[in-house]
């Protein structure tokens, strides 16, 4: 068995693409029209796993609520200090600024996507 993708519903497709592709570096892949929505797949070219953005024809005015079971998506990055500069360029802000966890020799941080989903960014030390 092979893990393929996770799906999230988004309120604003353009903002989601800006965040996941322009900011995080995923690449747009297949886009499919279903009866009541579009599915836009975004691919991590390093692992070939995907996030499926679902853009429903009927979107709640205030967007979607994340369920209590969902925690976060995690992405590895090389340098959280460079990400801090990129966050400023994109007009985003940290949910949790980078912190060092000595037990695992790693820096982590959190940011929210445009729909409020939690994204963990991990900088592993050598």
Beta strands, then each sheet from edge to edge (+ up, - down):
strand 1: 5-9
strand 2: 27-33
strand 3: 37-43
strand 4: 50-56
strand 5: 73-76
strand 6: 94-101
strand 7: 106-112
strand 8: 118-124
sheet 1: 1+ 4+ 3- 2+
sheet 2: 5+ 8+ 7- 6+
end
